[in-house]
């Protein structure tokens, strides 16, 4: 089955994944692969504006990796960073952080 998009991980997203236990990291990466093949909002959901989130639940913890679509390549999603979600809504500070990383990336700062 063909992927609908590719995923590029920014340094903060890679660091987040590397700090997780192996089983959690594998589950997140497996869910990202599933999201690349399907249009499932339980796995990849639009938040606000141009920000999206990869969603994974593992052992009653909600893990999120924020992302945005590349302007240069229509089939490329760039993951900005990750966090463990502890509230019902995605924290505004995390969305703002993702937007700042996105803006820096698009301006050529990264």
C-alpha positions as CSV (number, residue, x, y, z in Angstrom):
1,X,0.0,0.0,0.0
2,X,1.3,3.4,-0.9
3,X,2.0,6.1,1.7
4,X,-0.1,9.3,1.3
5,X,2.8,11.4,2.7
6,X,6.3,11.2,4.1
7,X,7.3,12.4,7.6
8,X,10.4,14.4,8.5
9,X,11.2,14.7,12.2
10,X,12.7,17.9,13.5
11,X,15.5,17.6,16.1
12,X,13.1,18.2,19.0
13,X,10.8,15.4,17.8
14,X,13.7,13.0,17.5
15,X,14.9,13.9,21.0
16,X,11.4,13.3,22.4
17,X,11.2,9.9,20.7
18,X,14.7,8.9,21.8
19,X,13.8,9.7,25.5
20,X,10.9,7.3,25.5
21,X,10.9,3.6,26.4
22,X,11.4,1.3,23.4
23,X,7.8,-0.1,23.5
24,X,6.2,3.4,23.5
25,X,8.5,4.6,20.7
26,X,7.6,1.6,18.6
27,X,3.9,2.1,19.2
28,X,4.1,5.8,18.2
29,X,6.1,5.0,15.0
30,X,3.7,2.2,14.1
31,X,0.7,4.7,14.5
32,X,2.5,7.2,12.3
33,X,3.0,4.5,9.6
34,X,-0.8,3.7,9.9
35,X,-1.6,7.4,9.6
36,X,0.5,7.6,6.4
37,X,-1.7,4.9,4.8
38,X,-5.2,6.0,6.0
39,X,-7.2,9.1,6.9
40,X,-7.9,8.4,10.5
41,X,-8.4,11.4,12.9
42,X,-7.6,9.1,15.8
43,X,-4.1,8.9,14.5
44,X,-3.5,12.2,12.7
45,X,-5.7,15.2,13.4
46,X,-5.8,18.9,12.5
47,X,-5.6,21.1,15.6
48,X,-5.8,24.7,14.4
49,X,-4.4,26.8,11.6
50,X,-1.7,24.8,10.0
51,X,-0.9,22.6,13.0
52,X,-1.7,18.9,13.1
53,X,-1.0,16.2,15.7
54,X,0.0,12.5,15.5
55,X,-1.9,10.8,18.3
56,X,-0.9,7.7,20.3
57,X,-2.4,6.2,23.4
58,X,-0.2,3.7,25.3
59,X,-0.9,2.3,28.7
60,X,-3.3,5.2,29.6
61,X,-0.8,7.9,28.5
62,X,-1.5,10.1,25.5
63,X,1.5,10.9,23.4
64,X,1.5,13.7,20.8
65,X,3.8,14.8,18.1
66,X,2.9,18.1,16.5
67,X,3.4,18.6,12.8
68,X,2.7,20.8,9.8
69,X,2.5,20.2,6.0
70,X,5.5,21.4,4.0
71,X,4.8,24.2,1.5
72,X,7.5,23.0,-0.9
73,X,6.4,19.3,-1.0
74,X,2.7,18.6,-0.8
75,X,3.3,15.0,0.4
76,X,5.7,15.9,3.3
77,X,4.6,16.3,6.9
78,X,7.2,17.8,9.3
79,X,7.0,16.8,12.9
80,X,8.1,19.7,15.2
81,X,8.2,18.2,18.7
82,X,6.4,15.8,21.0
83,X,5.0,15.7,24.5
84,X,2.9,13.6,26.9
85,X,-0.6,15.0,26.9
86,X,-2.0,15.4,30.4
87,X,-5.2,17.5,29.7
88,X,-8.3,17.0,27.6
89,X,-7.3,19.7,25.1
90,X,-3.9,20.1,23.6
91,X,-2.1,22.8,25.6
92,X,-1.9,26.1,23.9
93,X,1.8,26.4,24.8
94,X,2.6,23.2,22.9
95,X,0.7,24.5,19.8
96,X,2.5,27.8,20.1
97,X,5.9,26.0,20.4
98,X,5.0,24.0,17.3
99,X,4.1,27.1,15.4
100,X,7.4,28.8,16.4
101,X,9.4,25.8,15.2
102,X,7.3,25.8,11.9
103,X,7.9,29.5,11.4
104,X,11.6,29.2,12.0
105,X,11.8,26.2,9.6
106,X,9.9,28.1,6.9
107,X,12.0,31.2,7.2
108,X,15.1,29.0,6.7
109,X,16.3,29.2,10.3
110,X,16.6,25.4,10.6
